[in-house]
């Protein structure tokens, strides 16, 4: 078993003004929200789920984005509702959220 069952990376890269990047879509705020929710749900820690900042994942035009490993599933999201759906469907129930998958 790996140390974490699932590892979630949010791209929080900030590019030069005017260039597409995830952080112009509140990526850091959404990452902080996801980390808080995972902890509130008791899903954080060894053998569970870890939420981390990620640097540029080179998919800026599809941003904001996150990727979940070891599943290698990439998502985009708009708001906390989308992040909650990913947490509930994918991280808790193991079902990919097709409408947000990229």
C-alpha positions as CSV (number, residue, x, y, z in Angstrom):
1,X,0.0,0.0,0.0
2,X,1.2,3.5,-0.8
3,X,1.5,6.0,2.0
4,X,-1.6,7.9,0.7
5,X,-4.5,6.1,-0.9
6,X,-5.0,9.1,-3.1
7,X,-2.8,12.2,-3.6
8,X,-4.5,15.4,-5.0
9,X,-2.5,18.1,-6.7
10,X,-3.9,21.5,-7.5
11,X,-2.0,23.6,-10.0
12,X,-1.6,27.0,-8.2
13,X,0.9,28.4,-10.6
14,X,0.9,32.2,-11.2
15,X,2.1,33.4,-14.6
16,X,3.0,36.9,-15.7
17,X,0.0,39.2,-15.9
18,X,-2.1,38.5,-18.9
19,X,-1.0,34.9,-19.4
20,X,-3.4,32.0,-18.8
21,X,-2.8,30.3,-15.5
22,X,-4.7,28.4,-12.8
23,X,-4.1,30.9,-10.0
24,X,-6.1,33.6,-11.9
25,X,-9.1,31.3,-11.3
26,X,-8.7,31.2,-7.5
27,X,-6.8,27.9,-7.6
28,X,-5.0,28.5,-4.2
29,X,-8.4,29.3,-2.6
30,X,-9.9,26.1,-4.0
31,X,-6.9,24.0,-2.9
32,X,-7.2,25.4,0.6
33,X,-10.9,24.7,0.6
34,X,-10.3,21.1,-0.5
35,X,-7.7,20.5,2.1
36,X,-10.0,21.9,4.8
37,X,-12.9,19.7,3.6
38,X,-10.7,16.5,3.5
39,X,-9.6,17.2,7.1
40,X,-13.2,17.9,8.3
41,X,-14.3,14.7,6.8
42,X,-11.6,12.7,8.6
43,X,-10.1,11.7,5.3
44,X,-6.6,13.2,5.7
45,X,-3.5,11.2,6.8
46,X,-1.6,8.0,6.2
47,X,-3.5,5.5,4.2
48,X,-6.0,8.2,3.3
49,X,-5.9,11.4,1.2
50,X,-3.4,14.2,0.8
51,X,-4.1,17.5,-0.9
52,X,-1.1,19.5,-2.1
53,X,-0.1,22.6,-4.1
54,X,1.3,21.8,-7.5
55,X,3.4,23.9,-9.8
56,X,2.6,24.5,-13.4
57,X,1.2,21.3,-15.0
58,X,1.4,22.8,-18.5
59,X,-2.4,22.7,-19.1
60,X,-3.0,26.3,-18.5
61,X,-5.6,26.7,-21.3
62,X,-7.7,24.0,-19.5
63,X,-7.4,25.6,-16.1
64,X,-8.0,25.7,-13.3
65,X,-6.9,22.1,-12.9
66,X,-6.2,19.3,-10.4
67,X,-4.9,15.8,-10.8
68,X,-5.6,12.8,-8.6
69,X,-3.0,10.0,-8.2
70,X,-2.6,7.1,-8.4
71,X,-5.7,7.3,-10.6
72,X,-4.1,9.8,-13.0
73,X,-7.4,11.6,-13.5
74,X,-7.3,15.3,-14.4
75,X,-10.1,17.7,-13.6
76,X,-11.1,21.2,-14.1
77,X,-13.5,23.0,-11.7
78,X,-15.3,26.4,-11.4
79,X,-16.2,26.7,-7.8
80,X,-16.5,25.0,-4.4
81,X,-19.5,23.0,-5.6
82,X,-17.4,21.3,-8.2
83,X,-14.6,20.6,-5.7
84,X,-17.2,19.1,-3.3
85,X,-18.5,16.9,-6.1
86,X,-15.0,15.6,-6.9
87,X,-14.4,15.0,-3.2
88,X,-17.7,13.1,-2.8
89,X,-17.8,11.2,-6.0
90,X,-14.2,10.5,-6.8
91,X,-12.3,10.6,-3.5
92,X,-14.9,9.0,-1.3
93,X,-16.9,6.8,-3.7
94,X,-14.3,6.1,-6.4
95,X,-16.4,7.4,-9.3
96,X,-14.9,9.7,-11.9
97,X,-16.8,12.9,-12.4
98,X,-17.1,12.8,-16.2
99,X,-18.4,16.3,-16.6
100,X,-15.3,17.8,-15.0
101,X,-12.7,15.4,-16.4
102,X,-10.2,16.7,-18.9
